Amino acid sequence: MQPTKRTITGARYSADQAATTPEAALEQFYAAFNGRDIALLAENWAQTDEIALDNPLGGIRRGWADIRALYERVFSGPAVVYVAFHDYTLHVGQDLFYAVGRERGHFRKGDTELALAIRTSRVFRLFEGRWKQVHHHGSIDDSGLLARYQSAVLGNP
């Protein structure tokens, strides 16, 4: 399977668009994340205790309440994080799809700015005709970038 050349930023998402296709569900997530829109993010994630998020800064979070709290902290803090999904493949089944690729973007907090490069996978499940995210995993290969990112997020740039 060849990776797609298309980059997903959320810019193609519109409020009247439902997450009825895998591409629309991904656009919805990136529109919510990059727009710091917790209500739209809540539409994108399944509202169950079985969902999970795992990344180097948030750790492992399970259930929507725990995941929401993490995103609320990110969105309400002084840091601005922007990412675009690229170099990805989609793997679609009848009621489940996953996307495996890379995110690139930036982190800004005060005078600190970092270019981000993150390996990302997202899993979505079909609920009543809408794709809802049930799992996210992100990792940073560059140990130096990871250390700088963690230090900046924790307030020790």
ABEGO torsion letter per residue (X at the ends): XBBBABBBAGAABBAABBBABAAAAAAAAAAAAAAGBAAAAAAABBBBAABBBBBAAAEBBBEAAAAAAAAAAAAABABBBBBBBBGBBBBBBAABBBBBBBBBEBBBBEABBBBBBBBBBBBBBBBGGBBBBABBBBBBABAAAAAAAAAAAAGBX
